[in-house]
Amino acid sequence: MGVKLVEITKVFTDQSNSEKKVTAVNNVSLEVADGEFVSFLGPSGCGKTTTLRIISGFEYPTKGEVWIAGKMVNDIPPNKRDTSMVFQSYAIFPHLSVAQNVGFGLELKGRPKNEIKEEVEKIMTLMNLQDMGRRRPDQLSGGQQQRVALARAIINKPSVLLFDEPLSNLDAKLREQMRLEIRRIQQTFGITSIYVTHDQTEAMTVSDRIVVMDEGNIMQTGSPFDIYSRPANRFVADFIGRVNFFIGKVISVKNSAGNSVSADVEIEFSGGGRKTFAGRSGPFNNGQEITLTVRPESLRLAAKSGGIFSGTVIKSVYLGQLVEYEIDCGGDKPVLAVTYDPADQGFFKTGDKVGVDFSEKASHILPN
């Protein structure tokens, strides 16, 4: 096992009121397999960075256990844990050359100079930093500085590599390049990695699994596909990308092939039609209210009334490869829809009447 958290809780004292306590992490348990890449994702203040700092040893848990490579490390300081951290601010030494920065950890360990030189050259080539060894950090671009920070972390061959929002200081194009680079490097070395970010696209790109957090609690853990397509609750559905919530009522339940867990559920929607959803996990009861999630790109629009819903286009935004729509279907909020390749499919204008439908496979029924 790479990392194991057992009922971790962290309580801080409010700086403005010493009698007030703030729970930053609430009874979090998690296992990260050896070689797995897991991201903590959530809004500011959700507890993801505090959890990472507890793993690294920069914070100690109020309660619970931290295990790394099969050893409990609660009382072990950061420099004695078999981890390396890549920081948001790079944290590379401005007075040292690139090569000296990369080899700093090996030098602290007292490794022979010729061995350090050989290891530094290997990792710098892998990180596309060759021929930059004599440069100073201020002579590098932001992306190159981040590569130096990553090379310095990896060269020590830690059991666990920790990332604290490492790309937030880069521009959009560099972020896109570097997240692919980080994933490539992690897979090359097979290092167990834990990554903190508030950027959903970033988490989806680099992760084997995503841990979504809110107010110190884990809201869902799963693959990027599960998190996006099968959210555990309304918070996860709303936080990850854009989503439509449709309210409906169960009007028929039939067990699938005698399976009491799975059922074919017919739902009647407020202000819309009916649809049957096959093989859904229950339990479901006649008359039960449900919330259905459908992503904007999964909606199908037709130039006529009908389908599950009918509505009027109240906004259309042409973006070249796609068109984004807001459609008034009579609910509290407009329905969001995205269609691709408008040059081939055409697009609707504000005021057009449209029918709105979707595949039942592209939808998800939220638990009550």
N, C-alpha and C positions, 0 to 999 in steps of 0.2 A: 504494500500500500504506500502511495506517495505521501499523501497528507490526510489526516483524519481529525475532524473537530467533533468533540463530544460535549453537547449541551453548553456551548460557549455563551456567556453573558458578560457584557461590559457596561458598568454603571459609572457615570461621571457625576461630579458635583458641579452644579450650576455656578459659574464664576460670579454672577451677579447676586446669587442668593445661596449661601453655603448650606442652607437647610433643604434646598431643593435638589433632587436627584434626577438625572437624565439617563435613560436606558438607551444606549447607542446600538447594542447588539443583544438580541433577546433569544436565549436558549437555542442557538444555532448548532445543528449537527449536520455534518457533511463528510463524505469520503471522496477523495480525488485519487484515481488510480495512477499507478506508476506510468509515466509517459503521456498522461492525459493533459489536454489544454482546456481549462475551465475559466470562464469569465464571470465576474460579479458585475451585474448590471442593475442600475436603478437610479432614481433621482438624487440630487444633492441631499445629504443628511440621512440617507437610508441605512447606513451602517456598513457599506461595502469597503470603504477605506479603513475603517477601524478594524474590521475583520482581517484585512490583509496585514495591518500593522501588528495584530495579535499573532498571526502566523509567523511574521518576521522577527518578533520579539521586541519591537519598539513600543508595544503596549502589552500589558499583562492582563489576562482576563480576570474579572471579578469572580467568576465561577466557570468551571468546565476544564476540559483537557485538550491540549494540542499535541498531536502525534505526527512526527516526520520520519519517514523511512523506518517505521516500526518502533520508534523511541519517543517517549513522552518528553517534551521539551519545555514545559511550563516555566521551569526555574533556570533555563539556559539563556544567557544573554545573546543578543543578535549576532555578534561576531563569532560566537561559538556554534551557532546553528548552521546546518549544511544548506544554506539558502543564499541566493544573490538577488538583489533588488535593482530594478531599472526604474529610475525616478522620472517624474514629469519634467523636472528642471535639468535633466541629464546628469548633474552632479559630477561633472568631470573637472579635473584640476587644471586651472588656467595656466599655471606656471610649468606644467609638464608637457612634453611632446605627446603626439598621438600614441606612439609606440610605448612611451613610459606610462601613459594612462592605462593602456590595455594590459600591460604587464604588471601593474601595481600590486594586484592581489598575489601574484606568484612571488613577487619580491618580498612581500610581507611574510610569506611562508618560508623564506630562506632558500628558494630553489636556486640552483646554479645558473650563472648568467647566460652560458651558452644554451642551456635548456629553455630559459625564459625567452631568449631571442628566437629560438626555433618555434616555440609555441605561439609567440606573438605573430610571427610571419605567417603561420598556418591560419590563424583565426582572422587576421587582417585580409588575407586573400579570400577567404570564405565570405567575408563581409564587404567585399569590393572596396577595401581601404588600402590596397597595395599601393606603394609609392607615396603614401601620405604619412609615413611613420615619423618624419622629422618636423612635420607641421605642428603649429600651435592650435589649440582649439578655436581661437578667434579667427583663424584662417579657413575655417570649415563652414559649410552651410548647415542649416538646422538638421537636415536629414543625415548628413555625414556625422554631426555630433551625436545624434541618436544612435547611429551605427557603432560609434566608439563606445558609448555607454553600454550597448548590448554586447559588444565584443568583450569588454572588461568583465561583465557579469558572467558570460559563458565560459571564459577561459579557465575559471576556477573549477569547472565541471561540478556544479552544485547538484544536490538531489532535487532541489526545487528552485525554479526561477519565478520571481514575483515582479509584476508590472503595475506601477501606480500611475494610471492615466498617462502613459508614456508619449502619446502622440498629440496631446491637446495643444501644444505650442507650435505645431506645424500647420502650414496652410493646407487647404483641402486636397490638392493634387499630391502633395508629399505624404499626407496621411494615408491616402489610398495606396501609394507605392509601399510605404513602410509597413502597413498592416499585412500585406502579402509577403513582405520580406521577413517579418517576425514569424509568421506561420511557417515559411519555408525553413528558416533556421531552426525553429523548435522541432519540426519534423525530422530535420537532418540529424540533430543530436538526441532526439527522443527524451528531452528533459521534461519532467512534470512541471507544468506552468499554470500559474494563477494570475489572472489579468483583471484589473479594475478599470471600468469605463462607464460613462453615462451615454455613450454613443451606440445606438442599437445596431447600426450597419457594421461598425467595428466589431462588436461582439459576435454578430452573425458570421462575419468573414473568418475570424481566427479560431473560433471555439469548436471543440468537440461537444461540450455541454455549456449551457448558460444557467447561472443562478440569478434569478430576479429577486431583488430585495426591496422592501419598503418598511420604513419605521423600525428598522432593526430585525425584521423577520424575513425569512425565506418565503416568498410567495409561490415560486415554482422552480423546479430544477428539471432540465430536459435538453434535448438536442435543439439546435436552431429551428429545425422544422416543427418540432412539437411546441416550442414556445410561441412561434408565429402562427401556426395553423390550428393548434389545439391548446389554447390558453386555459389555465386552471381556474381563472376567475376574471372578473371585469377589470380589475386593476392591470393585470398582465396584458389582457387584450388591448386595453386603451393605451398602455405605455409603449408597447412594441408596435411601431408603425401606426398606420391609420386604419380605422375599423368602423363598420356600421353595426349598430345594435338594433335588432328587430324584436319587438315584443309580440308574443303569441300565446295561444292556449292549446293544451293537448286535448284533442277530441277523439282520439282512438289510439289504443296501445295493443300491439300483437307481439307476443314473444316469438323470436326468430328460431325456428326449428326446435322448439321446446326449450330453448335456452332462457332461463329466468333472468340472467344478467343482461343479455342483449335483447333489444326490442325494436320493432318497426313502429315508429311514432308518427301519427298524422297531426299536423299543427295548423291551426287557423290563425292568421296574423291580423293584428289590429289594422283596419283600413286596407287590407289586402286579401289575397286568396288563400288557398290551402296548399300544403305540400307534405309528402310522406318522406321521412328520413329513415333509411333502413339500417338495422344493426347498431343502434345507438345504446350506449351504456346508461342504465337507469339508476334507481327505479323511477318510473313515470306513472302518473295517475291521471285519469280523465278529469278534465277541468283545471289541471295544474297550469300555472303561468310559467313561461320559460323566456329566457333571453337567448337569441340566436346571434352569433357573430359571423359576418361576411366581410372579407377584405374588399376594398374598392375595385381591385383588378379582377376580382372573380364575378363581378356583376355583368350581366349581358343586357344591352339596350336594344330596343326595336322601335322603328318609326311608326308606332301605333300603340293604342291602348291594349292592355292585356298583360299576361304573365302574372307573376305574384303580386306586383304593384303596378299602378299607373301613376304618372306624375308629369310635372312641367319643369323643363330645364330653366333654372334661375341663374346659372352661371356656367360659362364654358371657357376654359383656358387652353389655348393651343400651344403646345410645347415641342412641336416638330415631330418627334417620334411617337408622341402620345397626346391625348386630350384628357383633361381633368374636368369633371362635371359636378355641379351641385344640383340635385333634383328635389323639388318639393313634392313629396308623396303624402302630405297631410299629417306627418308626424311632428314631434317637437323640434327635431333637427333635420336639416336637409340630408338626403342620401348622397354619399360620395361615390363616384364611379370613375374608373379610368379605362379608356380604350386605346389600343395600340394601332400603329400603321394607319393613320387617318387618310393618307394619300390613296390608300386602297379602299378603306372602309367608309370614307367620308366622315363628317361629323355634324352634330346637332347644334343649332343656334339657340340663344336665349329665347324662351317662349314656346319652343317646340314641345309637343306632347310626345311622351315616350312610354313604352312598357319596360318594366324592370324585372329581370329574372336572374336565377343563378343555379348552378349545379348543386345538388344536395351534398355531393362529396366535398365541395369547396366551402362548406359551412360547418359551424361547431355550436352545439348546444351547451351553454354554460350551466354548471350545477347551481342549484338554489343556494 
